Amino acid sequence: MYKLKKLCLPGLVTLILCLFTFIVLPVKVKGTSMMPTIHDGDFILMTGITSHKQIHRFDIVDVRSAALKEDIIKRVIGLPGEEISYKNDHLYIDGKLVEEPFFKLSFIQKEKRELGLTQYTRDFKIKLKHHEYFVLGDNRPLSYDSRYFGPIHIEDIRAKNGYIIYPIKHIKSND
């Protein structure tokens, strides 16, 4: 019996390491760039990424940022080959207006008022190459994202969406 337990332990350790390396990525959020969707200190179990086919517009992703030399949490706004633009706080993809259903108008109005802003997302336009993604934080005035460090690539994306599991009052899916 002891010999069986001894042999199973390395296998169990390997299984757990694989699970938390390739399938589920535990992430502790640092900063307020994804407020009010995700808060500073939230602990999230995110789904590992193995293919560009798994990434969709508005997914929340864990990105390995070479510019910041750390992992960051952002929202995918633009997909490969698209032209992304913001004008008067409205998102346009290839010239067509696209709603951002995750936004909370009350939060945006409060942030604009407190920061003395006329726009929540400053106007810009960018054309993505066939292998590029554009990511933004939900808290646009306080987010360091693709507007500053440029588009990202699929190999920069480690995981997406998942479940906030801590603190208790924030438990929810962030799909």
N, C-alpha and C positions, 0 to 999 in steps of 0.2 A: 504493500500500500504506500509506504513512504517513497519508494522508488518511482511509482507512478506520479505522485504529486511533484516530485523533483523534476521529472521530465516535462510535465505540463506547464510549470511555471515559466520557463523561457518562451514557450509558445504563446502563453497568455500575455506576457510582456510584449512580445512582437506584435500580436494582434492589437493590443491597446495602442502601441506606438503607430501602427499603420492607420488605425481608426482616426487618431488625432492628428495625423500628418496628411492623409489623402482624402478622407471622407468628411470629418468634422474638424473645424478649426476654432479653438477657443480664442476669443478676442476680448481684451479689456479696452474700452474706449477712453481715449485721452483727448480732452478738449471739447469745445462747444460748437464746432463747425457743422454738426448734423442736428442741432436743436431745431425744432422741438421733437423730431422723430426719435433721435437717440441722444442720451445725455452723457455728460462727462462721468466716468466711473461705471457705466453700464457694462455688464459682462454678457457677451453674446456667443452662442454656438452657431457658427456659420458653416455653410455647405462648401466643400472643396470644389475647385474648378479643374476640369480636365480638357475642355474644348471651348472654342469660341462660340459654338452653337448654344452653349448654356447661358450666354450673356444676352440680356434683353434691356431695352430702354427702361429706365427707372429702377433697375436692380440696385440694391445697396451692396457695395463691394469693398473688400479689404484689398488695398493696393500697396504693393511694395514700391515706395517712392524713392528713386535714386536721388532726386533733387533734395529731399528732406532727410535722406538716410534713415528712414523709419517706415513702418507700415501705417497707413491712414485709412479711414473709413469715408467713402464718398458715394454719390449716386451717379449711375451711368445716365448721361443725358444724350450723348451723340454716339452713333454706331459707325463702323467703317464706311467711308465713302460719302457720308452725308455732309451737307452744309448746315451748320448750326448758327443761329443768330438769335439775339435778344434785342427787342426794341420796345421801349416803354413797359418794361417788366413782363413782356410776353415772349414765349419761346416759339421759334419758327424752325422747322426742319425742312430743308429743301424748299423754302418759301411758303410752307403751309403752317398755319397756326396749330400748335399742339398744347393741349391743356396739361397742367401739372397737378393731378388730383391729390397728391400727398401734401400739398401746401395747406397750412392753416392760416386763413386770412387774418384772424385776430392776432396771431403771433407776428405776421409780417407788418401789420399796421403798428403794433407796439414797438417793434424794432426800428421801423422807419422814424417814428416819432421820437424815441429815445436817442437815436443816433443822428437826428436831424437830416435825414435822407429824403430825397424826392423819388429815388428809384431803389428797389430792393436788389435788383440785378442790373448792373450797368450795361448799357448797350455794347454789343460786340458782334463780330461775324468771323467764322472760321470754316474752312473746308478741310474735312478730314481725309487722309489718305486711306487706301484700301485695308490697312492693318491697324488703324488708330481708333481709339475710343476717347470720348470727352467726358470727364467727371467733374461734378460740382458738389459742394456741401449744401445742405438744405438751408443753413444759416448763412446766406450769401454774403452779407456785409463782413462777416468774420471768418470766412473760409479761405484757406490757401489751397487752391485747386488747379485744374487744367487751364484756367484763365491766366495763371502765373507761371506754372512749370510746363505747360503744354500738354498735348494729348499723351495718352498712355497706350501700351500695347498689351495684347492678351497675356503674354508671359509675366506682366506686372501684376495681374489680377490673381490673388491667391484663393479667394473664397467669395461667396455671395449670400445675401439674405440670411435667413436663419431665425433664431429665437433669442430674445433678450431673456436671460434667466436670473439676473440679479441686477439691482435690488428687487425685492418682491413687488413693490409698487409699480415697477416698470415692466413686469413680465408680459410679453406679447411676441407675436411673430412680426418680423419686419419685412415680410414679403411685399 
